[in-house]
Amino acid sequence: MDLNLAFLIVSYQAIIEAQAAETQELRQLIEQQQEQIQLLLGERFGASSEKKKKPPENPPNPSSSVSSKKRGSRKPLPDSLPRTQNRIDLSEEEKQCSCGALLECIGQEVSEKLNIIPARVEVLQTIRPQYTCRRCENLDGNPDHHSSPIRVAPLPPQLLGKAQVTEASLAHFITAKLVDALPFYRQEQQWKRSGVKLSRSKLSQWMIQVSERLKTIHLILKEEVLKQHLIQIDESTIQVLKEPGRKAKNKSYIWVMKGYGKASAGLFYYHYDPHRSGEVAQELLDSFEGVVQSDGYVGYDFLHGKNTSIDAHAGCWAHARRKFIEVEKSLSPVQKKEEGLLYQKALKFIAQLYGVDQKLRQQQVSSEERVRLRQQQTQKTIDEFDQWLTHHQPLVPPKSLLGKAINYTLNQWKRLTVFLKHPVELDNNGVENAIRPLAVGRKNYLFADRPEGATALARLYSLIETAKAHEWNPYEYLKFLFEALPQTNDQDKEALKALLPHLRKPSSQQTMPG
């Protein structure tokens, strides 16, 4: 064969192979972009919940013309609400029977309707009589006699001495903003309709002043969180307009820790910081001895170092599951109906883990027994899932959503399997749920004007969310705390600690309605 011809054949083969490789890369790129488009469409217009709808065990017969759906019964109004009776009786003439006899009452029909009375605003006047000695006043002409001083009862200690609002009012304003997500500018409009002029700047000023009074008890709450055996940690953004040395558009962060231990309902500690670096988390967890649970953010990688005092670093199965759910969201409706897709197998593995944990939670087993039963009932699933991931990792394009999900899960594998040795939760949802009130509020009040405002949010959310976890009505707890704090010695740490919500049981009037 002619050498030139052979050279041309080899050259063209090389060109064809290069073009084929380029075509394959472009095809993968198109598939990745299609996945991203479908994922964004799903996030924008699809259901936000990660829960799967279970098909009915006994599907209705389509040929049946009679609906088997039962009408819901009307729930009675709460017994805790006060009742005002409106009695409607027959007239004296109507109580007379046609036979001439007087009708006898044999019972009564009672119907109830909810009646809302708008908030009543009043001015609380504190009157303190002044006293003096008239006899001493008559002796004022005597140079050896001193005038009688005017005597008046001292004012009781108050949270904000010069503020023209009661502690109950402060609790109301803060509850409306942080629990009901009602920004101060809306509260300003609301009170204006009631004839009360309260500027949003004044409300903000009061909240920051209240926060300063809570500084010590907030630090005591942090100490209580660090005493627990498990801490879940996460962070969320907040915009602070006037952060020194930073632009208004820069992101700042609220860090949240949830502690699990003797206080089974959990303790919450919120902390504001302009940065998201791992140094912030390291400072928050300093001296903690237990298990830390987090998502896969690299800022928590320091927990694997030799200089930490923690027992283990647990991962979050909800985040791993979320990666595979993103694969499902990226598929077209037709593709979702197909059986045997790889992401479906991964979700089944994870569902088995959650199924076992749900049964153990229902059985209310001890922490030690929970770990033992987990090892017994989920170790096989873990081993099979590990093998499945390792097998498919080289077969799936790493930049595809499925490839990213597989790689994320394998990279987090050591953290994800901590639940087999320690009585931790399967996921970080406990602390993520604590971020939800902040996220809802952020959509309404949008930003904090100054760092002091963001710090105030962190301190107040810490106490409010801990109170809610321990069945306190948030307003009732803040009212109690704001009234008790001025009566408590700021230097008495034990007395301040006794005011924390998990150490005080609310009365029936102070609990959250069921």
DRENRO-147596 format. One line per field, with one value per residue (C-alpha): residue number from 1; residue in three letters; x, y, z. Coordinates in steps of 0.001 Angstrom, whole numbers, always signed. Layout:
n <- NUM; ...
res <- ala; ...
u <- X; ...
v <- Y; ...
w <- Z; ...
% end
This chain:
n <- 1; 2; 3; 4; 5; 6; 7; 8; 9; 10; 11; 12; 13; 14; 15; 16; 17; 18; 19; 20; 21; 22; 23; 24; 25; 26; 27; 28; 29; 30; 31; 32; 33; 34; 35; 36; 37; 38; 39; 40; 41; 42; 43; 44; 45; 46; 47; 48; 49; 50; 51; 52; 53; 54; 55; 56; 57; 58; 59; 60; 61; 62; 63; 64; 65; 66; 67; 68; 69; 70; 71; 72; 73; 74; 75; 76; 77; 78; 79; 80; 81; 82; 83; 84; 85; 86; 87; 88; 89; 90; 91; 92; 93; 94; 95; 96; 97; 98; 99; 100; 101; 102; 103; 104; 105; 106; 107; 108; 109; 110; 111; 112; 113; 114; 115; 116; 117; 118; 119; 120; 121; 122; 123; 124; 125; 126; 127; 128; 129; 130; 131; 132; 133; 134; 135; 136; 137; 138; 139; 140; 141; 142; 143; 144; 145; 146; 147; 148; 149; 150; 151; 152; 153; 154; 155; 156; 157; 158; 159; 160; 161; 162; 163; 164; 165; 166; 167; 168; 169; 170; 171; 172; 173; 174; 175; 176; 177; 178; 179; 180; 181; 182; 183; 184; 185; 186; 187; 188; 189; 190; 191; 192; 193; 194; 195; 196; 197; 198; 199; 200; 201; 202; 203; 204; 205; 206; 207; 208; 209; 210; 211; 212; 213; 214; 215; 216; 217; 218; 219; 220; 221; 222; 223; 224; 225; 226; 227; 228; 229; 230; 231; 232; 233; 234; 235; 236; 237; 238; 239; 240; 241; 242; 243; 244; 245; 246; 247; 248; 249; 250; 251; 252; 253; 254; 255; 256; 257; 258; 259; 260; 261; 262; 263; 264; 265; 266; 267; 268; 269; 270; 271; 272; 273; 274; 275; 276; 277; 278; 279; 280; 281; 282; 283; 284; 285; 286; 287; 288; 289; 290; 291; 292; 293; 294; 295; 296; 297; 298; 299; 300; 301; 302; 303; 304; 305; 306; 307; 308; 309; 310; 311; 312; 313; 314; 315; 316; 317; 318; 319; 320; 321; 322; 323; 324; 325; 326; 327; 328; 329; 330; 331; 332; 333; 334; 335; 336; 337; 338; 339; 340; 341; 342; 343; 344; 345; 346; 347; 348; 349; 350; 351; 352; 353; 354; 355; 356; 357; 358; 359; 360; 361; 362; 363; 364; 365; 366; 367; 368; 369; 370; 371; 372; 373; 374; 375; 376; 377; 378; 379; 380; 381; 382; 383; 384; 385; 386; 387; 388; 389; 390; 391; 392; 393; 394; 395; 396; 397; 398; 399; 400; 401; 402; 403; 404; 405; 406; 407; 408; 409; 410; 411; 412; 413; 414; 415; 416; 417; 418; 419; 420; 421; 422; 423; 424; 425; 426; 427; 428; 429; 430; 431; 432; 433; 434; 435; 436; 437; 438; 439; 440; 441; 442; 443; 444; 445; 446; 447; 448; 449; 450; 451; 452; 453; 454; 455; 456; 457; 458; 459; 460; 461; 462; 463; 464; 465; 466; 467; 468; 469; 470; 471; 472; 473; 474; 475; 476; 477; 478; 479; 480; 481; 482; 483; 484; 485; 486; 487; 488; 489; 490; 491; 492; 493; 494; 495; 496; 497; 498; 499; 500; 501; 502; 503; 504; 505; 506; 507; 508; 509; 510; 511; 512; 513; 514
res <- met; asp; leu; asn; leu; ala; phe; leu; ile; val; ser; tyr; gln; ala; ile; ile; glu; ala; gln; ala; ala; glu; thr; gln; glu; leu; arg; gln; leu; ile; glu; gln; gln; gln; glu; gln; ile; gln; leu; leu; leu; gly; glu; arg; phe; gly; ala; ser; ser; glu; lys; lys; lys; lys; pro; pro; glu; asn; pro; pro; asn; pro; ser; ser; ser; val; ser; ser; lys; lys; arg; gly; ser; arg; lys; pro; leu; pro; asp; ser; leu; pro; arg; thr; gln; asn; arg; ile; asp; leu; ser; glu; glu; glu; lys; gln; cys; ser; cys; gly; ala; leu; leu; glu; cys; ile; gly; gln; glu; val; ser; glu; lys; leu; asn; ile; ile; pro; ala; arg; val; glu; val; leu; gln; thr; ile; arg; pro; gln; tyr; thr; cys; arg; arg; cys; glu; asn; leu; asp; gly; asn; pro; asp; his; his; ser; ser; pro; ile; arg; val; ala; pro; leu; pro; pro; gln; leu; leu; gly; lys; ala; gln; val; thr; glu; ala; ser; leu; ala; his; phe; ile; thr; ala; lys; leu; val; asp; ala; leu; pro; phe; tyr; arg; gln; glu; gln; gln; trp; lys; arg; ser; gly; val; lys; leu; ser; arg; ser; lys; leu; ser; gln; trp; met; ile; gln; val; ser; glu; arg; leu; lys; thr; ile; his; leu; ile; leu; lys; glu; glu; val; leu; lys; gln; his; leu; ile; gln; ile; asp; glu; ser; thr; ile; gln; val; leu; lys; glu; pro; gly; arg; lys; ala; lys; asn; lys; ser; tyr; ile; trp; val; met; lys; gly; tyr; gly; lys; ala; ser; ala; gly; leu; phe; tyr; tyr; his; tyr; asp; pro; his; arg; ser; gly; glu; val; ala; gln; glu; leu; leu; asp; ser; phe; glu; gly; val; val; gln; ser; asp; gly; tyr; val; gly; tyr; asp; phe; leu; his; gly; lys; asn; thr; ser; ile; asp; ala; his; ala; gly; cys; trp; ala; his; ala; arg; arg; lys; phe; ile; glu; val; glu; lys; ser; leu; ser; pro; val; gln; lys; lys; glu; glu; gly; leu; leu; tyr; gln; lys; ala; leu; lys; phe; ile; ala; gln; leu; tyr; gly; val; asp; gln; lys; leu; arg; gln; gln; gln; val; ser; ser; glu; glu; arg; val; arg; leu; arg; gln; gln; gln; thr; gln; lys; thr; ile; asp; glu; phe; asp; gln; trp; leu; thr; his; his; gln; pro; leu; val; pro; pro; lys; ser; leu; leu; gly; lys; ala; ile; asn; tyr; thr; leu; asn; gln; trp; lys; arg; leu; thr; val; phe; leu; lys; his; pro; val; glu; leu; asp; asn; asn; gly; val; glu; asn; ala; ile; arg; pro; leu; ala; val; gly; arg; lys; asn; tyr; leu; phe; ala; asp; arg; pro; glu; gly; ala; thr; ala; leu; ala; arg; leu; tyr; ser; leu; ile; glu; thr; ala; lys; ala; his; glu; trp; asn; pro; tyr; glu; tyr; leu; lys; phe; leu; phe; glu; ala; leu; pro; gln; thr; asn; asp; gln; asp; lys; glu; ala; leu; lys; ala; leu; leu; pro; his; leu; arg; lys; pro; ser; ser; gln; gln; thr; met; pro; gly
u <- +0; +1174; +2674; +904; -2443; -1797; -843; -4071; -6162; -4544; -4976; -8642; -9245; -7684; -9877; -13001; -12155; -11510; -14809; -16609; -15110; -16069; -19590; -19871; -18705; -21215; -23980; -23154; -23070; -26501; -27862; -26430; -27968; -31312; -31099; -30408; -33338; -35741; -34412; -34929; -38428; -39203; -37914; -39826; -43162; -43064; -43851; -41292; -41819; -39426; -42074; -43308; -47002; -47921; -50461; -53696; -53741; -57313; -57836; -61476; -63460; -63720; -67023; -68630; -70866; -71190; -68389; -66979; -65432; -66632; -67341; -65069; -66635; -66540; -63908; -65111; -63680; -60968; -62216; -59512; -61267; -63611; -67335; -69811; -73381; -76065; -79357; -82274; -85527; -89164; -91430; -93900; -96705; -94770; -94201; -97963; -99170; -102285; -103982; -103498; -100703; -97315; -94429; -91703; -87979; -86474; -83061; -81260; -79506; -76021; -74173; -70786; -69133; -65675; -65858; -62702; -62380; -59650; -56719; -57604; -54965; -54830; -52485; -51197; -50869; -48527; -49559; -47203; -48485; -45948; -45656; -44101; -44185; -46254; -44944; -41366; -42423; -43714; -40281; -38470; -37798; -35589; -31989; -31167; -33941; -33696; -36698; -38656; -37852; -40674; -41166; -42507; -42535; -39764; -40655; -40273; -37317; -38180; -36613; -36340; -36737; -37351; -39436; -43118; -44211; -44737; -42843; -46021; -46098; -42455; -43219; -46134; -44096; -41251; -43570; -45405; -42120; -40213; -43000; -45702; -43252; -44976; -42327; -42226; -43370; -46593; -47013; -46586; -49523; -51537; -51211; -51881; -55362; -55887; -54864; -51391; -48314; -45395; -42604; -40726; -37442; -38624; -39760; -36372; -34589; -36561; -35810; -32071; -32219; -34070; -31386; -28675; -30483; -30524; -26789; -25872; -28789; -28066; -24502; -25830; -28107; -25053; -23341; -26429; -26332; -22651; -23479; -25646; -24341; -25303; -25214; -26628; -25252; -26214; -26121; -28349; -27891; -29085; -28508; -27094; -27089; -24632; -21974; -18652; -16183; -18695; -21076; -24816; -25228; -22715; -24157; -23899; -24905; -26993; -25483; -27772; -26946; -29486; -28428; -29869; -29445; -31268; -33552; -35050; -37051; -33804; -32071; -31387; -28586; -28481; -25381; -24792; -21516; -20694; -18664; -19288; -15778; -15076; -13424; -16880; -18108; -14857; -15316; -18965; -18085; -14985; -14791; -17755; -17349; -19868; -21115; -21554; -23961; -23891; -24320; -21382; -20236; -16410; -16448; -17068; -14083; -12036; -14082; -11902; -8717; -6700; -7135; -10885; -12498; -15559; -16342; -17531; -18776; -22094; -23470; -26970; -28896; -31517; -28871; -27756; -31371; -31941; -29206; -31010; -34373; -32811; -32190; -35892; -36874; -34690; -36598; -39540; -42988; -42600; -39167; -40430; -42878; -40083; -39106; -35631; -33894; -30680; -31802; -34869; -32649; -30662; -33828; -35072; -31868; -32273; -36004; -35143; -32925; -35661; -38233; -36218; -35587; -39261; -40199; -37539; -38840; -42365; -41094; -39395; -36313; -33327; -30333; -28144; -30857; -31452; -27814; -27849; -31047; -29782; -26688; -28813; -31454; -29636; -26034; -26947; -28646; -25611; -23212; -25368; -25747; -21987; -21321; -23978; -22473; -18916; -20001; -21887; -19511; -17169; -20127; -21976; -20736; -19365; -20836; -24372; -26825; -26720; -22916; -22872; -25331; -23211; -19974; -21500; -22792; -19473; -17504; -19774; -19892; -17819; -20021; -23238; -22498; -21839; -25461; -24465; -22168; -23781; -27417; -27646; -30463; -30329; -30398; -29831; -33507; -33865; -31609; -32806; -36352; -35024; -33802; -37275; -38731; -35724; -36257; -39970; -39267; -36507; -38991; -41019; -38572; -35971; -32847; -31280; -30207; -27209; -25184; -26859; -30198; -28924; -27450; -30806; -32524; -30094; -30549; -34335; -34723; -32589; -35005; -38180; -37380; -36232; -39458; -41560; -39740; -40704; -44392; -44279; -46488; -43733; -45512; -46139; -42502; -41139; -43590; -42500; -38802; -39067; -40894; -38619; -35283; -35326; -36027; -32984; -29415; -27356; -24368; -26300; -25678; -27801; -30767; -30507; -30176; -33411; -35240; -34437; -37531; -36392; -35902; -39357; -42617; -45262; -48689; -51756; -52328; -48762; -48540; -48873; -52440; -52644
v <- +0; +3467; +5086; +8376; +6586; +4755; +8032; +9642; +6743; +6956; +10729; +10545; +7845; +10082; +12982; +10784; +9530; +13087; +14261; +11293; +12107; +15759; +14750; +12565; +15439; +17784; +15202; +14881; +18667; +18926; +16231; +18055; +21327; +19616; +18176; +21627; +23147; +20438; +20775; +24545; +24114; +21563; +23829; +26791; +25149; +21698; +20545; +21693; +18770; +15817; +13420; +10792; +10289; +6724; +5044; +4030; +441; -64; +2139; +3106; +1309; +3718; +2169; +3105; +6138; +6700; +8623; +6932; +10161; +11053; +14602; +15858; +16400; +19893; +20239; +21825; +25157; +24936; +24561; +26983; +29929; +31987; +31713; +34583; +33316; +34739; +33265; +33212; +32095; +31861; +34719; +34188; +33803; +31184; +29170; +28621; +25378; +25429; +23242; +25968; +24267; +25922; +24412; +22721; +23176; +19748; +20779; +23269; +23509; +25043; +26288; +27985; +30511; +32019; +35707; +37817; +41070; +43355; +44146; +46691; +49338; +51102; +53321; +51895; +54763; +54240; +56575; +57054; +59310; +61773; +62343; +65034; +66063; +69239; +69614; +69742; +72228; +74553; +74444; +75582; +78923; +77187; +77267; +74038; +72130; +70485; +70422; +67191; +65310; +64230; +60500; +58374; +54624; +53558; +52285; +48513; +47430; +47508; +45940; +49266; +51949; +54945; +53203; +54161; +50549; +47666; +44383; +42747; +45232; +44527; +40804; +41451; +43519; +40987; +37969; +39600; +40210; +36981; +34415; +35822; +37444; +40828; +43505; +46650; +48846; +46804; +46919; +50689; +50818; +48413; +50489; +53683; +52336; +51978; +55583; +54782; +56335; +53904; +54418; +51456; +53063; +53211; +49574; +48547; +50564; +48841; +45387; +46109; +47453; +44310; +42228; +43927; +42886; +39296; +39101; +37135; +34692; +34080; +33027; +30784; +29123; +28475; +26753; +24570; +23621; +22645; +20290; +18091; +14882; +15809; +19173; +19785; +22897; +24870; +28432; +30727; +34089; +37473; +40878; +43594; +47025; +48882; +46302; +48164; +47505; +45612; +46519; +46388; +43627; +41318; +38254; +37825; +34737; +33469; +30265; +27839; +25013; +22535; +20488; +17047; +15497; +15600; +18253; +15804; +18511; +20271; +23550; +26211; +28740; +31333; +33401; +36267; +36629; +38465; +35467; +31824; +30527; +27366; +29493; +30672; +27082; +26155; +28970; +28041; +24385; +25101; +22796; +20673; +16969; +14889; +14256; +17064; +16610; +18831; +18919; +18545; +22187; +22324; +24780; +21800; +19777; +20950; +18483; +15700; +17284; +15982; +19137; +18799; +17329; +15894; +12172; +11968; +14021; +12749; +13515; +14174; +11536; +14122; +16007; +12807; +11943; +15472; +14980; +11946; +13728; +16444; +13749; +12895; +16542; +16885; +14160; +14724; +13415; +10488; +9541; +9615; +6812; +4462; +1693; +560; +3939; +4215; +7113; +5084; +2305; +4817; +6343; +2863; +2193; +5466; +4848; +1535; +3362; +5854; +3052; +1265; +4489; +5407; +2062; +2473; +5941; +4586; +1887; +4580; +2436; +3727; +5324; +2244; -69; +2208; +1863; -1910; -2372; -50; -2200; -5312; -4079; -1640; -2892; -5094; -2162; +45; -2572; -3115; +612; +1113; -1593; -160; +3343; +2084; -1; +2800; +5676; +5045; +4275; +7579; +10935; +12761; +16127; +14756; +15160; +11436; +11483; +14399; +12561; +9389; +11296; +13403; +10300; +8460; +11528; +11794; +8040; +8055; +10756; +9165; +5869; +7421; +6645; +2952; +3739; +6755; +7564; +10491; +11433; +10269; +13829; +17435; +18360; +19308; +22335; +23040; +23352; +25880; +28000; +28008; +30746; +32905; +32259; +33085; +36240; +37241; +37254; +39839; +42107; +41536; +42711; +44017; +47647; +47257; +44391; +45144; +44323; +41013; +40144; +40948; +38579; +35798; +36235; +36440; +33532; +31411; +31924; +31828; +28570; +26885; +28027; +26680; +23335; +23056; +23864; +27483; +30021; +32345; +35525; +34166; +33144; +36499; +38299; +36120; +36616; +40384; +40780; +38401; +39617; +43044; +41278; +39007; +39801; +40108; +38573; +35539; +33009; +30274; +32619; +33675; +30067; +29234; +31608; +29505; +27903; +24268; +24588; +26009; +24251; +26591; +26765; +25709; +29342; +29696; +26598; +26421; +25498; +21899
w <- +0; -810; +2275; +1559; +1345; +4611; +6241; +5019; +6330; +9771; +9806; +8877; +11478; +14105; +12967; +13058; +16562; +17779; +16311; +17855; +21247; +20830; +19803; +22910; +25116; +23495; +23917; +27626; +27959; +26335; +28654; +31695; +30554; +29963; +33476; +34894; +32958; +34145; +37697; +37699; +36263; +38948; +41713; +40309; +39552; +41163; +44695; +47266; +49663; +49491; +50784; +48375; +47837; +48700; +46405; +48153; +49395; +48169; +45111; +44502; +41830; +38848; +37846; +41136; +40822; +44561; +46240; +49333; +50614; +54091; +55064; +57794; +61190; +62648; +65368; +68614; +69666; +72380; +75957; +77115; +75454; +77672; +76916; +76707; +76691; +74446; +75641; +73207; +74856; +73909; +74882; +77721; +75190; +73212; +76418; +76618; +74984; +72776; +75422; +77999; +80003; +80602; +78603; +80656; +79790; +79062; +77772; +75583; +72246; +72348; +69266; +69336; +67044; +67317; +68227; +67846; +69762; +68327; +70612; +73273; +73898; +77239; +79215; +82481; +84940; +87872; +90686; +93620; +96413; +97804; +101557; +103704; +107358; +107916; +111445; +110189; +107524; +110282; +111902; +108793; +110450; +113008; +111697; +113569; +111819; +108430; +106056; +105822; +102581; +100325; +100543; +97641; +96992; +94572; +91139; +90735; +88554; +84865; +81793; +79953; +82585; +80302; +77649; +77548; +77156; +79541; +79406; +78076; +75191; +74348; +74342; +71991; +69509; +69389; +69116; +66217; +64376; +65049; +65475; +63185; +60719; +61000; +60303; +62404; +59520; +59324; +63081; +62839; +60401; +62512; +65681; +63765; +62970; +66736; +67328; +68671; +67075; +67255; +64758; +63342; +64392; +68002; +67884; +66465; +69135; +71895; +70456; +70419; +73987; +75099; +73374; +75418; +78601; +77298; +76591; +79721; +79641; +75949; +76814; +79588; +77026; +74840; +77776; +78191; +74499; +74744; +77640; +75385; +73787; +70200; +68442; +64988; +63302; +60206; +58914; +56855; +55183; +56366; +54807; +57059; +55439; +57661; +58505; +59015; +56211; +54079; +51283; +51890; +49290; +51023; +52725; +56457; +58419; +61304; +62686; +64520; +66915; +68244; +71243; +72062; +75467; +78770; +77295; +74795; +73027; +72134; +72973; +70348; +70094; +67298; +66610; +64191; +62303; +59068; +57844; +56917; +57464; +59409; +62093; +63209; +63621; +65367; +67861; +68477; +69126; +71182; +74237; +73065; +73764; +71891; +68362; +65832; +62935; +59858; +56106; +53717; +53812; +53796; +56696; +58988; +57759; +60748; +62812; +61407; +62735; +65658; +67708; +68230; +71319; +69569; +69558; +65937; +62990; +61610; +58158; +56896; +54954; +53953; +51967; +50240; +49440; +48141; +45537; +44088; +44237; +42074; +39467; +39544; +39227; +36138; +34282; +31976; +33050; +30638; +32001; +35602; +34792; +33760; +36171; +37143; +36880; +38884; +41097; +42113; +43462; +45517; +46969; +47916; +49864; +51763; +52335; +54022; +56523; +57349; +57609; +60279; +62189; +62145; +63711; +66418; +67197; +67553; +69902; +72038; +72647; +74622; +72918; +73410; +72133; +69178; +68082; +68550; +66537; +63823; +63407; +63354; +60902; +58583; +58274; +55295; +53549; +54166; +52744; +49635; +49052; +49412; +46824; +44501; +44683; +44152; +41171; +39391; +40164; +37160; +34861; +35318; +33936; +37003; +35991; +35569; +38428; +39110; +39046; +41502; +43774; +43789; +44384; +47184; +48972; +48693; +49816; +52877; +53523; +56703; +58217; +56954; +58714; +62135; +63054; +63314; +66267; +67934; +68824; +66401; +64062; +60463; +59203; +60120; +59726; +63381; +63008; +59458; +60812; +63319; +60406; +58842; +61131; +60246; +56530; +56748; +58726; +56323; +53448; +55345; +57169; +54375; +56222; +59412; +59336; +61667; +63194; +66543; +64947; +63558; +66972; +68574; +66151; +67083; +70834; +70664; +68233; +70600; +73473; +71379; +69570; +72788; +74462; +71592; +71760; +75434; +74866; +75943; +74230; +72878; +73975; +77476; +77866; +76701; +79002; +81920; +81117; +80605; +83928; +85869; +84514; +86232; +89554; +89107; +90042; +86848; +88651; +89912; +87145; +88718; +89140; +85499; +84381; +86205; +83841; +80749; +79212; +79408; +83182; +83877; +83139; +81713; +83315; +81313; +80315; +79036; +76829; +73079; +72027; +70873
% end
